[in-house]
Amino acid sequence: MRASEVIRIIVFSLVGGVVMFLLQPWIYQREFPFVRMENLPDIEVWISQSYVVGASIVFIVAVISTIVWYWMAAKASFRGGQDIQRWSVIWWVILLFPVLSVCIAIAFFRGTDEALLSLTCFFVIDILFLYWFTTASSSPGGLQFVPPGAFFIRRLFRK
């Protein structure tokens, strides 16, 4: 485990939390055209009672999935290409948990059908940042290039 990898995970998780719990609700409050909900009488109540619950589920599951991946990858022993391929499958399986969390979170939004598309888009972007980007930039050792696109993301951090 390298300190820089752990620090990146913490920083990216905090940035993801700020986006999910401050920026996205602000976008709904300002009624941007792609998130406008005309059938909803009180957006503040909806944010506090529905959005925060769904966002919390997605955030917690994505961060825990990232930590589980990092911990497993840090403890991993591997000998060659077949082991790397097996770890790639494990990375994808762990990704299923954040994806399922989006499905569970969306279930909280019955009665606000006009919000489902924007919520789904926001939550997918959130898990892309919280799980994919964070693991692509912070996976340890010999498994650092297992997440898709990790080679290109790592090049950005080296310059």
C-alpha positions in Angstrom: 0.0 0.0 0.0 1.3 3.4 -1.0 0.3 6.5 0.9 -0.4 8.4 -2.4 -2.9 5.7 -3.5 -4.8 5.9 -0.1 -4.8 9.7 -0.2 -6.2 9.6 -3.7 -9.0 7.3 -2.6 -9.8 9.6 0.3 -9.7 12.8 -1.8 -11.7 11.3 -4.7 -14.3 10.0 -2.2 -14.6 13.4 -0.6 -15.0 15.1 -4.0 -17.6 12.5 -5.0 -19.5 13.2 -1.7 -19.4 17.0 -2.4 -20.7 16.5 -5.9 -23.5 14.1 -4.7 -24.6 15.9 -1.6 -24.0 19.6 -2.5 -23.7 20.1 -6.3 -26.4 17.7 -7.5 -29.1 18.9 -5.1 -28.2 22.5 -6.0 -28.8 21.6 -9.7 -32.3 20.3 -8.8 -33.0 23.4 -6.7 -32.0 25.7 -9.5 -34.3 23.7 -11.9 -31.9 23.3 -14.7 -33.8 22.3 -17.9 -32.7 18.7 -17.9 -33.8 18.2 -14.2 -36.9 20.3 -14.0 -39.7 18.6 -12.1 -43.0 20.5 -12.6 -45.2 18.0 -10.9 -43.3 18.2 -7.6 -44.7 20.8 -5.3 -41.7 21.2 -2.9 -38.3 20.4 -4.2 -36.6 20.9 -0.8 -38.7 18.2 0.8 -38.1 15.8 -2.1 -34.3 16.4 -1.8 -34.3 15.8 2.0 -36.6 12.8 2.0 -35.9 11.0 -1.3 -32.7 12.3 -3.0 -30.5 12.1 0.1 -31.6 8.6 0.9 -30.9 7.3 -2.6 -27.6 9.3 -2.9 -26.5 7.9 0.5 -27.0 4.3 -0.7 -25.1 4.9 -3.9 -22.3 6.8 -2.2 -21.8 4.2 0.6 -21.9 1.2 -1.6 -19.5 2.8 -4.2 -17.0 3.8 -1.5 -17.1 0.5 0.2 -16.7 -1.3 -3.1 -13.6 0.9 -3.8 -12.1 0.1 -0.4 -12.8 -3.6 -0.8 -11.1 -3.6 -4.3 -8.1 -1.8 -2.9 -7.8 -4.0 0.1 -8.1 -7.2 -2.0 -5.7 -5.9 -4.6 -3.1 -4.8 -2.0 -3.2 -8.3 -0.4 -3.2 -10.1 -3.8 -0.5 -12.5 -4.9 -0.3 -13.2 -8.6 2.1 -15.0 -10.9 1.1 -14.0 -14.4 -1.4 -13.2 -17.0 -4.0 -15.7 -15.9 -4.0 -14.2 -12.4 -4.3 -10.7 -13.8 -7.3 -11.9 -15.9 -8.9 -13.4 -12.8 -8.4 -10.1 -10.9 -10.0 -8.3 -13.8 -13.1 -10.5 -13.4 -13.1 -9.7 -9.7 -13.0 -6.0 -10.4 -16.0 -6.3 -12.7 -17.9 -8.4 -10.1 -17.3 -5.7 -7.4 -18.6 -3.1 -9.9 -21.9 -4.9 -9.8 -22.5 -3.7 -6.2 -22.5 0.0 -7.1 -24.6 -0.7 -10.2 -27.1 -2.6 -8.0 -27.1 0.3 -5.5 -28.3 2.6 -8.3 -31.2 0.2 -9.0 -32.0 0.1 -5.2 -31.7 3.9 -4.9 -34.0 4.5 -7.9 -36.7 2.3 -6.2 -37.1 5.1 -3.6 -38.3 7.5 -6.2 -41.8 6.2 -7.0 -44.2 8.9 -7.9 -41.4 11.2 -9.3 -41.1 9.5 -12.7 -39.9 12.7 -14.3 -36.8 12.6 -12.0 -35.8 9.0 -12.9 -33.8 9.8 -16.0 -31.8 12.6 -14.4 -31.3 10.6 -11.2 -30.1 7.6 -13.1 -27.7 9.7 -15.1 -26.3 11.4 -12.0 -25.9 8.1 -10.1 -24.2 6.4 -13.0 -21.8 9.3 -13.3 -21.3 9.1 -9.5 -20.3 5.4 -9.5 -18.1 6.0 -12.6 -16.2 8.6 -10.5 -16.4 6.9 -7.1 -15.6 3.4 -8.2 -14.1 3.3 -11.7 -12.0 6.5 -11.7 -10.8 6.0 -8.2 -9.8 2.4 -8.7 -8.2 3.2 -12.1 -6.1 5.9 -10.5 -5.3 4.2 -7.2 -5.1 0.4 -7.6 -1.9 -0.9 -6.0 1.1 -2.7 -7.4 0.8 -5.3 -10.1 -3.0 -4.8 -10.4 -2.7 -1.1 -11.1 -3.7 -1.5 -14.7 -6.6 -4.0 -14.1 -9.4 -1.4 -14.1 -10.3 -0.4 -17.7 -8.6 2.7 -18.8 -6.2 2.7 -15.9 -3.1 3.0 -18.1 -4.4 6.3 -19.5 -5.6 7.6 -16.1 -2.2 6.8 -14.5 -0.4 8.6 -17.3 -2.3 11.8 -16.3 -1.0 11.5 -12.7 2.6 11.0 -13.7 2.9 14.2 -15.6 
